Amino acid sequence: MWWRTASIFETTCACQLRDTTEQLGLAVPTFQDVALEPVVFRKARATLAEGKAARSELLVSATAVNTLVGSTGYSAANVMFATAFGVLIDDVLMEIESASESELGGTTYVYRLLLRAPLALMV
């Protein structure tokens, strides 16, 4: 089942390398909430093995991702996804397991994020 929803993408803010507490790991990490839209969210598979986390897919417009990459100063979308803390969907923070892109004519048009729900929230 497909549906359209707005999501929040949480990414760690860049460290201040001049700050000694940041370099030593003593400072509390900060996060930046960024709206990521338009997106399509769907369950990745209908059946789950016992003890396995539920997986979902988030399809994100390449235009939105490229705008976000440019405004946050990351070198590429894959770097941004790899350093992200997670994706918040309907008040559930989901971990990004993997990120891939689809191209048409040499141009990326969509990013596919495979998300994993927390085990504690599985029913």
Buried (B, 14 or more C-beta within 10 A) or exposed (E): EEEEEEBBBBBEEEEEEEEEEBEEEEEEEEEEEBEBEEBBBEEEEEEEEEEEBBBBBBBBBBEBBBEBBEEBEBEEBBEBBEEBBBBBBEEBBBBBEEBEBEEEEEEBEBBBBBBBBEEEEEE
